[in-house]
Amino acid sequence: MKQNNDKKTLNCLVSKKCGGCQYIEKPYEKQLKEKQQNVHKLLSSFGKIEPIIGMENPWHYRNKTKLPVRYDGEKLVTGMYESGGNRLVYI
């Protein structure tokens, strides 16, 4: 994975298949805006929603990840689940 400084997004070889980083192709400011809208939509009926505070340098950081491990018949492999499914995308 490498940072594309022109767009301020990351270019990832498996991002089209993988379900791990749904926002990776969007500029960071747009990611924050969409996440804020989603949180507001889901939780505003329960109380006041504070603004999401972005990071100074958001690259190469994940808050949470699931790394499934499977035996492929020869060795253990790991990756991320494909978007909307349980097929393993090898990372």
ZIVENLIN-V497026 format. One record per residue. N is the residue number from 1. RES is the residue in one letter. PSI is psi in radians with two decimals (NA if undefined). Layout:
BEGIN
n=N res=RES psi=PSI
n=N res=RES psi=PSI
END
This chain:
BEGIN
n=1 res=M psi=2.34
n=2 res=K psi=2.65
n=3 res=Q psi=2.33
n=4 res=N psi=1.78
n=5 res=N psi=-0.43
n=6 res=D psi=-0.77
n=7 res=K psi=-0.22
n=8 res=K psi=0.71
n=9 res=T psi=2.99
n=10 res=L psi=2.44
n=11 res=N psi=2.05
n=12 res=C psi=2.34
n=13 res=L psi=-0.43
n=14 res=V psi=0.18
n=15 res=S psi=-0.47
n=16 res=K psi=-0.46
n=17 res=K psi=-0.68
n=18 res=C psi=2.54
n=19 res=G psi=0.20
n=20 res=G psi=-0.57
n=21 res=C psi=1.39
n=22 res=Q psi=-0.43
n=23 res=Y psi=0.11
n=24 res=I psi=-0.51
n=25 res=E psi=-0.01
n=26 res=K psi=2.54
n=27 res=P psi=2.58
n=28 res=Y psi=-0.73
n=29 res=E psi=-0.66
n=30 res=K psi=-0.65
n=31 res=Q psi=-0.84
n=32 res=L psi=-0.73
n=33 res=K psi=-0.81
n=34 res=E psi=-0.71
n=35 res=K psi=-0.72
n=36 res=Q psi=-0.75
n=37 res=Q psi=-0.74
n=38 res=N psi=-0.77
n=39 res=V psi=-0.75
n=40 res=H psi=-0.81
n=41 res=K psi=-0.73
n=42 res=L psi=-0.56
n=43 res=L psi=-0.14
n=44 res=S psi=-0.44
n=45 res=S psi=-0.22
n=46 res=F psi=-0.24
n=47 res=G psi=-2.99
n=48 res=K psi=2.38
n=49 res=I psi=2.12
n=50 res=E psi=2.67
n=51 res=P psi=2.54
n=52 res=I psi=2.34
n=53 res=I psi=2.04
n=54 res=G psi=2.90
n=55 res=M psi=2.65
n=56 res=E psi=-0.73
n=57 res=N psi=1.63
n=58 res=P psi=0.02
n=59 res=W psi=2.51
n=60 res=H psi=0.66
n=61 res=Y psi=2.35
n=62 res=R psi=2.42
n=63 res=N psi=-0.62
n=64 res=K psi=2.52
n=65 res=T psi=2.65
n=66 res=K psi=2.17
n=67 res=L psi=1.57
n=68 res=P psi=2.54
n=69 res=V psi=2.35
n=70 res=R psi=2.75
n=71 res=Y psi=2.10
n=72 res=D psi=0.23
n=73 res=G psi=-0.38
n=74 res=E psi=-0.63
n=75 res=K psi=2.92
n=76 res=L psi=2.38
n=77 res=V psi=2.69
n=78 res=T psi=2.85
n=79 res=G psi=-2.60
n=80 res=M psi=2.65
n=81 res=Y psi=2.52
n=82 res=E psi=2.77
n=83 res=S psi=2.17
n=84 res=G psi=0.28
n=85 res=G psi=-2.97
n=86 res=N psi=0.28
n=87 res=R psi=2.36
n=88 res=L psi=2.18
n=89 res=V psi=1.98
n=90 res=Y psi=2.32
n=91 res=I psi=NA
END
